[in-house]
Amino acid sequence: MKRVLTAVVLVPIVILALFKAPLWLFTLLVFGVAALAAHEYFGIVKAQGYRPFMVLSYVFLIVLFAGLILCFYPLGYALHPQTRPDIDIGSAIFAITFILLLSPLLLLIGALGREPLSQALPDAAVSYLLLPYVGFTLGLLPLLRGARNGALFVLYLMLLVWCGDIAAYYVGRAFGKHKLAPRVSPGKSWEGAVASVVGAILVGWLLFHFMEPIADALRSLHLIITPRFQYGSPESNATHAPIWLVALVAITVNVCAQLGDLVESALKRGAGVKDSGTLLPGHGGVLDRIDALLFALPVGMFFYLAGLSQYFAGV
């Protein structure tokens, strides 16, 4: 019951933030989630005997998201808001990549004073892992959100992850007999994993098939403010996505999401903890709730840049 009640409270908040919050505020909210996830990650790391460079890692996390905000709102826009250019996703990704490449060097320099010296490398390594694992992946959320109808695309990704997780949970509990990864997560089964993939494909097809009425419903709630275009109309070059592409995206996103779930389970099992935290009743911690999304977001960004965005342009 706690699991359901928590979801009932959180989902509307997430949707409101996704569609209504200004991009700078949305980025700050995502940073808040990243900071909470980082705190839980460091708790897992310390439970395994490591001593992460927490202050330095948090500084890198702050710089990463501050860099994103500057990419969205450059100085010229602050002085002349009416001249704001389109978001340059390439520049933002370059900024993230620069931080990811620079931070390990600074962590290794900081590790020079570590005692015993044998802990210098592992402590620096587990500290750095936070950035690609949590910082980079969650940093993709504001990038996608800032694109045209990006909020709708992010909602699509989230629904693929959430619905796949729900299918795996209930089918696995009812029919699961064959263990998926007993060393990592004894509760997960192949039956649940297959149900998750099938559920994602079905939800992906439904979302694409009913894209226009879904967009109209969101527009009637004033969550989408862009004008409505019919697929195939002279005003829009958008068309319905072919079924094979819908299935490919759904399967890839779902499999990566399940891998993300297993990776976090392995981290917790190695540390001897059940949940990453207790902030969300029935769900554990923040990292427990976003572990699948962390692995799904890079895949979603790849498909978006590879051309999937055109199927969202008409709504």
C-alpha positions as CSV (number, residue, x, y, z in Angstrom):
1,M,0.0,0.0,0.0
2,K,2.9,2.4,0.8
3,R,4.3,1.7,-2.6
4,V,1.1,2.7,-4.3
5,L,0.4,5.8,-2.2
6,T,4.0,7.1,-2.7
7,A,3.5,6.7,-6.5
8,V,0.2,8.5,-6.4
9,V,1.8,11.5,-4.7
10,L,5.0,11.5,-6.7
11,V,3.8,11.0,-10.3
12,P,1.6,14.2,-10.5
13,I,4.5,16.2,-9.0
14,V,6.9,14.8,-11.6
15,I,4.5,15.5,-14.4
16,L,3.8,19.1,-13.3
17,A,7.6,19.8,-12.9
18,L,8.2,18.2,-16.3
19,F,5.7,20.3,-18.2
20,K,5.2,23.5,-16.2
21,A,8.5,24.3,-14.5
22,P,10.8,26.8,-16.3
23,L,13.9,25.0,-17.7
24,W,16.2,26.6,-15.1
25,L,13.9,25.5,-12.2
26,F,13.5,22.0,-13.7
27,T,17.3,21.7,-13.9
28,L,17.6,22.7,-10.3
29,L,15.0,20.1,-9.3
30,V,16.9,17.4,-11.2
31,F,20.1,18.6,-9.5
32,G,18.3,18.1,-6.1
33,V,17.4,14.5,-7.1
34,A,21.0,14.0,-8.2
35,A,22.3,15.3,-4.9
36,L,20.0,13.0,-2.9
37,A,21.0,10.0,-5.2
38,A,24.7,11.0,-4.6
39,H,24.2,10.9,-0.8
40,E,22.7,7.4,-1.1
41,Y,25.4,6.3,-3.4
42,F,28.1,7.4,-1.0
43,G,26.3,5.6,1.8
44,I,26.6,2.4,-0.3
45,V,30.2,3.1,-1.1
46,K,31.2,3.8,2.6
47,A,29.4,0.6,3.7
48,Q,31.9,-1.3,1.5
49,G,34.9,0.2,3.3
50,Y,35.8,3.0,0.8
51,R,36.3,6.7,1.8
52,P,35.0,8.7,-1.1
53,F,36.0,12.3,-1.8
54,M,32.5,13.6,-1.1
55,V,33.1,17.3,-1.0
56,L,35.0,17.3,-4.3
57,S,32.4,15.0,-5.9
58,Y,29.6,17.3,-4.9
59,V,31.5,20.3,-6.3
60,F,31.9,18.5,-9.6
61,L,28.1,17.7,-9.6
62,I,27.3,21.4,-8.9
63,V,29.6,22.5,-11.7
64,L,28.1,20.0,-14.1
65,F,24.5,21.3,-13.6
66,A,25.6,24.9,-13.4
67,G,27.3,24.4,-16.8
68,L,23.9,23.0,-18.1
69,I,22.1,26.1,-16.9
70,L,24.6,28.4,-18.5
71,C,24.2,26.5,-21.8
72,F,20.5,27.0,-21.6
73,Y,20.7,30.6,-20.4
74,P,23.8,32.3,-21.6
75,L,24.8,35.8,-20.5
76,G,23.4,37.3,-23.7
77,Y,20.0,35.9,-22.9
78,A,20.1,37.2,-19.3
79,L,20.6,40.7,-20.8
80,H,18.2,40.3,-23.7
81,P,15.6,37.6,-23.0
82,Q,13.9,38.1,-26.3
83,T,17.0,37.0,-28.2
84,R,17.3,33.5,-26.6
85,P,18.7,31.1,-29.1
86,D,17.6,27.5,-29.5
87,I,19.3,25.1,-27.0
88,D,22.5,23.7,-28.4
89,I,22.5,20.1,-27.2
90,G,25.9,19.6,-28.7
91,S,27.5,22.3,-26.6
92,A,25.8,21.1,-23.5
93,I,27.1,17.5,-24.0
94,F,30.6,18.9,-24.7
95,A,30.4,20.8,-21.4
96,I,29.4,17.6,-19.5
97,T,32.1,15.6,-21.3
98,F,34.8,18.2,-20.4
99,I,33.8,17.9,-16.7
100,L,33.8,14.1,-16.9
101,L,37.3,14.1,-18.4
102,L,38.8,16.7,-16.0
103,S,37.3,15.4,-12.8
104,P,39.3,12.1,-12.5
105,L,42.6,14.0,-12.8
106,L,41.6,16.3,-10.0
107,L,40.5,13.4,-7.9
108,L,43.8,11.6,-8.4
109,I,45.6,14.8,-7.3
110,G,43.4,14.9,-4.2
111,A,44.2,11.3,-3.5
112,L,47.9,12.0,-3.1
113,G,47.3,12.7,0.6
114,R,45.3,9.6,1.2
115,E,46.4,7.3,4.0
116,P,47.1,4.5,3.5
117,L,48.3,5.2,0.0
118,S,46.9,1.9,-1.2
119,Q,43.4,3.5,-0.9
120,A,44.2,6.4,-3.1
121,L,43.2,4.8,-6.4
122,P,40.0,2.9,-5.2
123,D,38.7,5.9,-3.3
124,A,39.3,8.2,-6.2
125,A,37.7,5.7,-8.6
126,V,34.5,5.2,-6.5
127,S,34.2,9.0,-6.2
128,Y,34.5,9.6,-9.9
129,L,31.9,6.9,-10.7
130,L,29.3,9.1,-9.3
131,L,29.6,11.6,-12.2
132,P,28.9,9.3,-15.1
133,Y,26.5,7.1,-13.1
134,V,24.3,9.9,-11.6
135,G,25.5,13.2,-12.9
136,F,25.8,12.6,-16.6
137,T,22.7,10.4,-16.9
138,L,20.4,12.8,-14.9
139,G,22.0,15.7,-16.8
140,L,20.4,14.4,-19.9
141,L,17.0,15.1,-18.5
142,P,17.2,18.9,-18.8
143,L,18.7,18.5,-22.3
144,L,15.8,16.4,-23.5
145,R,13.3,18.6,-21.6
146,G,14.6,21.7,-23.4
147,A,14.0,20.3,-26.9
148,R,10.8,20.9,-28.8
149,N,8.1,18.8,-27.1
150,G,11.0,17.3,-25.1
151,A,8.8,17.1,-22.0
152,L,6.5,14.7,-24.0
153,F,9.4,12.6,-25.0
154,V,10.8,12.4,-21.5
155,L,7.3,11.4,-20.3
156,Y,7.3,8.7,-23.0
157,L,10.6,7.4,-21.7
158,M,9.4,7.4,-18.1
159,L,6.2,5.6,-18.9
160,L,8.2,2.9,-20.7
161,V,10.4,2.4,-17.6
162,W,7.6,2.7,-15.1
163,C,5.2,0.4,-16.9
164,G,7.9,-2.2,-17.5
165,D,8.8,-2.1,-13.8
166,I,5.1,-2.6,-12.8
167,A,4.7,-5.5,-15.2
168,A,7.9,-7.2,-13.9
169,Y,6.9,-6.6,-10.3
170,Y,3.4,-8.1,-10.4
171,V,4.0,-10.8,-13.0
172,G,7.2,-11.9,-11.2
173,R,5.4,-12.1,-7.9
174,A,2.6,-14.1,-9.3
175,F,4.3,-16.4,-11.8
176,G,8.1,-16.0,-11.3
177,K,9.8,-19.4,-10.9
178,H,13.1,-19.1,-12.8
179,K,15.6,-16.7,-11.2
180,L,17.0,-14.0,-13.4
181,A,20.2,-13.2,-11.4
182,P,20.1,-15.0,-8.1
183,R,23.5,-13.7,-7.0
184,V,22.5,-10.1,-7.6
185,S,18.8,-10.0,-7.0
186,P,17.1,-13.2,-5.9
187,G,13.6,-11.7,-6.1
188,K,13.8,-11.1,-9.9
189,S,12.7,-13.8,-12.4
190,W,12.9,-14.4,-16.1
191,E,9.1,-14.4,-16.2
192,G,9.0,-10.9,-14.7
193,A,11.8,-9.7,-17.1
194,V,9.9,-11.0,-20.1
195,A,6.7,-9.4,-18.9
196,S,8.5,-6.2,-18.5
197,V,9.7,-6.2,-22.1
198,V,6.2,-7.1,-23.4
199,G,4.7,-4.4,-21.3
200,A,7.1,-1.8,-22.6
201,I,6.4,-2.8,-26.2
202,L,2.6,-2.6,-25.6
203,V,2.8,0.7,-23.8
204,G,5.2,2.1,-26.5
205,W,2.8,1.2,-29.2
206,L,-0.2,2.6,-27.4
207,L,1.7,5.9,-26.7
208,F,2.7,6.3,-30.3
209,H,-0.7,5.2,-31.7
210,F,-2.6,7.6,-29.5
211,M,0.0,10.4,-29.6
212,E,-2.4,13.1,-30.8
213,P,-5.2,12.5,-28.3
214,I,-2.6,12.2,-25.5
215,A,-1.1,15.5,-26.6
216,D,-4.6,17.1,-26.9
217,A,-5.4,15.9,-23.3
218,L,-2.2,17.5,-22.0
219,R,-2.9,20.6,-24.0
220,S,-6.4,20.8,-22.5
221,L,-4.8,20.7,-19.1
222,H,-2.5,23.5,-20.2
223,L,0.6,21.3,-19.8
224,I,1.4,21.7,-23.5
225,I,1.2,25.1,-25.1
226,T,2.4,24.4,-28.6
227,P,-0.1,24.6,-31.4
228,R,-1.7,21.3,-32.6
229,F,-0.6,19.8,-36.0
230,Q,-2.1,16.8,-37.6
231,Y,0.3,14.1,-38.7
232,G,0.8,14.4,-42.4
233,S,-0.7,17.8,-42.6
234,P,1.0,20.6,-44.7
235,E,2.0,22.4,-41.4
236,S,3.9,19.3,-40.2
237,N,6.4,16.9,-41.7
238,A,5.8,14.4,-38.8
239,T,4.4,10.9,-39.5
240,H,3.6,8.0,-37.3
241,A,6.6,5.9,-36.3
242,P,6.8,2.4,-37.9
243,I,5.9,-0.4,-35.6
244,W,9.4,-2.0,-35.9
245,L,10.9,1.2,-34.6
246,V,8.5,1.5,-31.8
247,A,9.3,-2.1,-30.7
248,L,13.0,-1.5,-31.1
249,V,13.0,1.6,-28.9
250,A,10.8,0.0,-26.3
251,I,12.9,-3.2,-26.1
252,T,16.2,-1.3,-25.9
253,V,15.0,1.1,-23.3
254,N,13.4,-1.6,-21.3
255,V,16.4,-3.9,-21.3
256,C,18.8,-1.1,-20.3
257,A,16.4,-0.1,-17.6
258,Q,16.4,-3.6,-16.2
259,L,20.2,-3.7,-16.3
260,G,20.2,-0.4,-14.4
261,D,18.0,-2.1,-11.7
262,L,20.4,-5.0,-11.5
263,V,23.4,-2.8,-11.3
264,E,22.1,-1.0,-8.3
265,S,21.0,-4.3,-6.7
266,A,24.6,-5.5,-7.1
267,L,25.9,-2.4,-5.4
268,K,23.5,-2.7,-2.5
269,R,24.1,-6.5,-2.2
270,G,27.9,-5.9,-2.2
271,A,27.4,-3.4,0.6
272,G,25.0,-5.6,2.6
273,V,22.1,-3.1,2.5
274,K,18.5,-3.7,1.4
275,D,17.7,-0.2,0.2
276,S,19.8,2.8,-0.7
277,G,17.7,4.9,1.6
278,T,14.3,5.4,3.4
279,L,13.1,8.7,1.9
280,L,10.3,7.1,-0.2
281,P,8.0,4.8,1.7
282,G,7.5,1.5,-0.1
283,H,10.2,2.3,-2.6
284,G,13.3,2.8,-0.5
285,G,15.6,5.6,-1.4
286,V,15.8,8.0,-4.4
287,L,18.5,5.8,-6.1
288,D,16.2,2.8,-5.7
289,R,13.5,4.8,-7.6
290,I,15.7,6.1,-10.4
291,D,18.2,3.3,-10.9
292,A,16.4,2.0,-14.1
293,L,15.9,5.5,-15.5
294,L,19.7,6.2,-15.2
295,F,20.5,3.5,-17.7
296,A,17.4,4.3,-19.9
297,L,18.2,8.0,-20.4
298,P,21.4,7.7,-22.5
299,V,19.5,5.2,-24.7
300,G,16.6,7.6,-25.0
301,M,19.0,10.5,-25.9
302,F,20.6,8.3,-28.6
303,F,17.3,7.5,-30.2
304,Y,16.1,11.1,-30.0
305,L,19.2,12.4,-31.7
306,A,19.1,9.6,-34.2
307,G,15.7,10.8,-35.5
308,L,13.0,9.7,-33.1
309,S,12.4,13.3,-32.3
310,Q,10.6,13.8,-35.7
311,Y,7.7,11.6,-34.4
312,F,7.1,14.1,-31.6
313,A,7.3,17.2,-33.7
314,G,3.8,17.0,-35.0
315,V,2.1,17.3,-31.6
